Amino acid sequence: MYENLMILPAKEFSRIRLVGIPEDLERQEAYRYVTGLIAKVEESQDYTLEDIMDLLEERGFESVDYVMGPPLD
């Protein structure tokens, strides 16, 4: 199990992702690294969330399943 986790925020709740940070990265370093990777993918006009997750997984990050609480509507 991962000791450090990172939330990838999104406007749509269904697009929010929780990822595990590889053990060899510090939290701040991981934040900068992920930001750069996402910017690289976003340079392409037609990208999907799966493109971002694939790139992160290639670099040792792992998507973590989670349950988000009910909407506060």
C-alpha positions as CSV (number, residue, x, y, z in Angstrom):
1,M,0.0,0.0,0.0
2,Y,1.2,3.5,-0.7
3,E,2.3,5.7,2.2
4,N,1.7,9.0,0.3
5,L,-1.4,9.7,-1.8
6,M,-2.3,12.6,-4.1
7,I,-5.7,13.7,-5.3
8,L,-6.1,14.8,-8.9
9,P,-8.9,17.3,-8.7
10,A,-11.6,17.8,-11.4
11,K,-14.7,19.9,-11.8
12,E,-16.8,16.7,-12.4
13,F,-16.8,14.4,-9.5
14,S,-16.5,11.3,-11.7
15,R,-13.2,12.5,-13.0
16,I,-11.5,13.0,-9.6
17,R,-8.7,10.5,-9.2
18,L,-6.6,9.3,-6.2
19,V,-3.1,8.2,-7.0
20,G,-0.4,6.6,-5.0
21,I,3.0,8.3,-5.1
22,P,6.0,6.1,-5.7
23,E,8.2,5.7,-2.6
24,D,11.2,7.2,-4.3
25,L,9.5,10.6,-4.7
26,E,8.9,13.2,-2.0
27,R,5.4,14.8,-1.9
28,Q,6.5,18.2,-3.2
29,E,8.6,16.7,-5.9
30,A,5.7,14.4,-6.9
31,Y,3.4,17.4,-7.2
32,R,5.8,19.2,-9.5
33,Y,6.4,16.1,-11.5
34,V,2.7,15.3,-12.0
35,T,1.9,18.9,-12.9
36,G,4.5,18.7,-15.6
37,L,3.3,15.4,-16.9
38,I,-0.3,16.6,-17.1
39,A,0.8,19.8,-18.9
40,K,2.6,17.6,-21.4
41,V,-0.5,15.6,-22.2
42,E,-2.7,18.7,-22.3
43,E,-0.6,20.1,-25.1
44,S,-2.5,17.7,-27.3
45,Q,-6.0,19.2,-28.1
46,D,-7.8,15.8,-27.9
47,Y,-6.6,14.0,-24.8
48,T,-8.6,11.9,-22.3
49,L,-8.3,11.2,-18.7
50,E,-7.1,7.8,-19.6
51,D,-4.1,9.4,-21.5
52,I,-3.1,11.2,-18.3
53,M,-3.5,8.1,-16.1
54,D,-1.5,5.9,-18.6
55,L,1.4,8.4,-18.5
56,L,1.3,8.5,-14.7
57,E,1.2,4.8,-14.4
58,E,4.2,4.5,-16.8
59,R,6.1,6.7,-14.3
60,G,5.3,4.5,-11.2
61,F,2.1,6.3,-10.0
62,E,-0.9,4.0,-9.4
63,S,-4.6,4.7,-9.4
64,V,-6.1,3.9,-6.0
65,D,-9.8,2.9,-5.6
66,Y,-11.7,5.0,-3.2
67,V,-15.3,5.8,-2.1
68,M,-16.3,9.4,-2.1
69,G,-19.1,10.4,0.3
70,P,-22.6,11.3,-0.9
71,P,-23.2,14.7,-2.7
72,L,-24.1,17.5,-0.3
73,D,-27.0,18.7,-2.5
